Amino acid sequence: MSAFLVLCVLGLVAFVVLGAIAATVIHALVWVVTLPFRIFFKLLFALGGALAGLVLAPVLALIVAIVLIVSIVGAVIALLAPLLPVILLACFGWAIFRLASGKPAAAPPPAPPGFWS
């Protein structure tokens, strides 16, 4: 009985090993058969990607430049934001000064030129 079990185990091991070898051979065969197609599509998509990059690079550069300018302006505004109360106080003081100061009288209009001049 033990010989039968040993033979069954050996048969199972042989089946697994041969199955692994067969799977490896089939995988290698499929890889070799599909190699030209994979090379063709990789070249096709590489050329397409390069052309898309050449077309889109100026647009992306313009967008990056706009984003940089807007971010710099935003950073400057963020740095000046704590000064807003002081600026508002100065504007209120200037408005009160303008309201309180008298306006100078208007100069009389110039005399019209004479008839014979």
Beta strands, then each sheet from edge to edge (+ up, - down):
end
